Amino acid sequence: MMGRSASRPTAMARFALALVTVLVGAEAAALAIERRADHVPLLWYDEATQLKVGQMAERGQTSTVVVGTSMAWQGLLPQVLAGDDGYNAGLAGGVPTVTERWLADEVVLSLRPRQVVWGLSALDFSDVYGDAGLEIYQQAPATRTGVLAGADRELRRFSAIFRQRAALRNPSLLLGSAEEDAAKRLTDAEQFLGPSGERRDFRTILSAERALEVQARITPFVADRDDVAAVVRAVEALQADGIEVVFVELPVPPRFLELYERGPAQHDQTSSLLVAMADELGVPLISSDGTYGDDDFVDYTHLTEDAALRFSTEVAAALAALP
């Protein structure tokens, strides 16, 4: 009996030693992966979002902040709207259900703005666009909710095993096309992200595939109740914190209007919805004068560099004229 009792602590000690050895080895392997990798693990919604988190942390308090989808991200230049005291926190696919979370999770906490300029378009409210982006945002390590998600974020701070566990489980992520694709996404994000968060991707893309892609996002065009509700909640939360909100209706080219199932007149639904929401929430609404043509856009939704400067100048004048 005494022999059995004495052997039990020895067995436990051996098990503990083996476990520590495995963990130390795994940590060393994970650290080696980090040293080899050309990029840090993606924790946020996408690479540009992760870069923006770093930019905002460095900036601190910023007076005027732009939010919205990539249309607002490219079309509203923060330096024109507010000089050095402006930042563009727009996101690719940043529809209201995504932007509501982004504002609460990071933007307001980091930048503590006095004014939020929210660029809005038909893509923000289309019932057939945005769900995939919201799912990505909700599942990203930095924004996933729950007790386990919180524990994971803490462990990532101290352990390379947790930071690199995807690569440890699937080493192919560090090899061949997977690694090249990840590195390219980060390089593109760095190249197209301006110092004040603005998007500077002025590549012309007018392919038939792009037209079909954009058309699918507005066909059929029905206002998404979840996105409308997200705007209302986000605006009311901002107003409760003493933050002024301004809506900006973003311009679209004639080629975009032709993609509607029932023709250009269908775009009036978006304008009417914005007017009604602005009135209900007591928010100023700045609208385009409608003089932007196809040549002012690099594709079906994003302004050219010159047009973005012109539009931002118009919006800045309208902001200055607000009471």
N, C-alpha and C positions, 0 to 999 in steps of 0.2 A: 504493500500500500504506500509506504513512504517513498519507494522508487518511482512509482507512478506520479505521485504528487510533486516530487522534485523535478521530474522531466517536463511537467506542464509549463512552468515559467521558461525553461530552456527553449521549448518549442515555440512559445510566443515570442521570445526574444529573436529567434531565428526568423520567424515570419516578419517581425517588425523590421529587422535588418534587411531582409529581402525586399520589403515594400519600399524602404527608404532608398535602397540601391536602384530600384526601378524608377522611382520618382526623380532621383538625381540624374539618372541617365536620360529620362524623358525631358527633363528641364534643359539639360545640356544640348540635346538634339533640337529642342525648340529654339534655343538661343542661337544655335548654328543656322537654323532656317532663317531667323531674323537677320543675321549678318549677311546671309546670301541673297535674301530677297531684294528686289529693286524697288519695292514699294511696301508701305505699311499695310496691315490688314484693313479691309474696308469695314468700318463700324457703323457708318451712317447710311443714309438713303442712297447716295451715289458718291462718286469721287469728288465732284464739284461741291457737294454739300459738306463733305468732310473738310475740304480746303476752306470753305467759308466759315466753318466752326472755328478754325484756327485764326482766320482773319478777324472775326468778330471778337474773339478773346483778346487779341492784341489791341483792338481799337478801343474797347470800352464804350462809354456813353456816346451816343450819336443822335443828333437831333432828328433827322428825317430818314426813315427807312422805307424802301420800296419792297413790296411782296407781290407774289403772283406766279404765273407760269413762266415758261421761257419767253413768251411774248413780252411780258413786263420786264423780265430779266434783261432782254436785249434792247427793248424799246425805250426804257426810262433810265436816263443817265444820271446817277446820283450827284455827280459833280455839277451838272447843270441845274439840278433842282435845289441843291443846298450847299454847293461848294465842297469844302473839305469836311463838312459836317453832315454828309449824306452817305448812305450805304444801300446797295441793292442786294436784298436777301431773297430774290426770286429763285425759284427752283424749276428745273425741267419737270413738266408734269405736275407742277405745284397747284393743283386744283384746290378749292376751298377746304375739303376734308383733310388734305395734306397740310395746307398752309395753317389751318387752325392749330394742329399739333405742333408744327414747326415754330410758330409764334410762341406758344406756351412752353415748349421744351427748351428753346434756345434763344430765339431772337430777342424777346423782351428781357429775359434775364441777363443777356450779355450786353445789349446795346442800350437798354432803358430809354427808348426813343420818346420824344415829345409828340411826334407826328408819324403816322403810318400811311403811306400812299399805296393803295391797293389797285393795281392794274387788272382789269377784268375784261373778259371776252366771252364769246359763245362757248369756247372750249372749257371755260370754268364751270359751266352749268349743264353741259350736255350729259344726258343720262347714260350714254354709251361710252363715255371716256373718263378715265381717272381711277377706276377701281383697282387696276393692277398696280398703279403707283402707290395707292394707299396701302395695299397689302405689303409692298416692299418696305414702305416706311415703318409700318407696324412691326415687321419682323426683323428690322435691322438691330444689331446688338445694342447700339446706343439708345434706341428708342423703344425697344420691346418692354412691355410692362409686366408686372408680377414680381413675387418674391424671388423666384429663381433667376429672373432677368437681372434684378438688382444685385444678387449675389455674384452672378457671372461678371457684371461690370466691375465689382470690387476685386474679384480674383484676377481679372485681366490687368489690373494695375500692378500686381505683384508677381504674376507668373507668366512666363513665356508659353507654358503649356496651354494655358487658356487662350492666350492671344493667337497662338498658331495652331490650335487644335484642328481646324479644317484642313490645314496642310499635313498635319500628322496623320489624320485619318485618310487623306487622299493626296499622296505625294505628287500625283500627276498635275496638281494645281501649280506646282513649281517648275513644270517641264513643258517644253514644246509650245503649242498654240495657246493653251490656257494661260501660261505665264506671259506670253507675248500679248495676248488680248488684254490682260489685266494691266500690264505696263503701259499699253497704248491708251487705255481709258484714262489712266492717271496723267499721262503726258498731254493728252487732248484737254483734260480739265485744267491743267496748269497753263496751257497755251491760251485757252479761250477765256480764262477768268481774269478780269481786270482788278486793279488794286483796291477798288471800292466795291468789289463784288459784282460789277457789271459783266455781262456776257458779250464777248467780242468774236462771235463766230459768224463771219460774213461770207461764208461759202455759198455759192448759188446752187440750189438743188431744185430743179423744175422737172424732174422725171415723172413719167406716168405713174410709177410706183408711189412716189411721194403724194401725188394728187389722190390716188386711191386710199392711201393711208389717212390723209386728212379728211377725206370725204367720209370714211368709215367712222370717224370720231364725231360726226354731226348728223349721222343718218341712222335711224330717224332722229330728228331733233326734238327732244322733250326735255324740259327743265328738270334737273335732278333735285328732288326734295332734300336729300342729304347735303348736297352742296349749298343749297339756299340756307338750310338750317345752320350749317357750319359758319357761313358768313355772318349770320345774325348773332350766333353765340360768340364768335371771335370779336366782332365789333363791340358788343355789349361788354365783354371782358376788358377790352382795351379802354373803352370809355370809362368803365368803373375804376381803372387805374389812372385816369386823368390824361389819357393819350388821345390826341385828335386823330380821327380817321378821315381820309379823303378817297373817294372812288375815282378811278380814271377809266373811262371806256376806251379800250385800245382800238386803233384802226385796223382794218383788214383790207386786202386788195380786192379788186373786182373779180380776179380769178378764184378767190375764196368764196365769194358770194355765189358764183355759178355752181358751186359744189352742193348747195342745198338741194334737198329732195324736191322742194316746191319753189325753187328759184330764189333770187336775191331778196325778195320781200320778206322771206322767212327770218331774215336777220333782225327784223324789227322786234321780234319777240325778246331778243337779248336786251335791246335798248329800252324797251318798255319795262322789263323786269328790273333793270338797274335803276330806272327812274323811281319805280315803286319802292324798291328796297332803300334807296337813298332817302326818300321822303319818310318812310316808316322809321328809319334809324336816326334821322336827323343828321345825315352825312352829306357834305358837299359832293357833287358829281361833276367831273370835268369830262367833256366829250370832245372827240375829234371833230374838226370842221368838215371832214369828208372829202378832202382834196388829195388824198393819197392814192396814187395809181399803182398799177402792177410794177412799174419800174422802181417804185420805192420799197420793194420787198425782195429779199433774196430767195424766197420760196413762196409758200402759200400763207404764211403767218408772221414771219419775222422781218422787221424793218432793216433796210440797208444802213450802213454807217452814217451817211449823210442824212437820211430820213429820220433816223433815231435822234440825231442832234437837233433837227428841226422840230420834231414832235416834243422832245424834252424841253426845248426852249419855250414852246407854246404852253406846255403844262406848267413850267416854272412861272410864267407870266400870270397864268390863271391862279396858281397858288398864292402868289404875291398879292393878288387882288381880293383874296378871300377876307371877309371881315374878321 
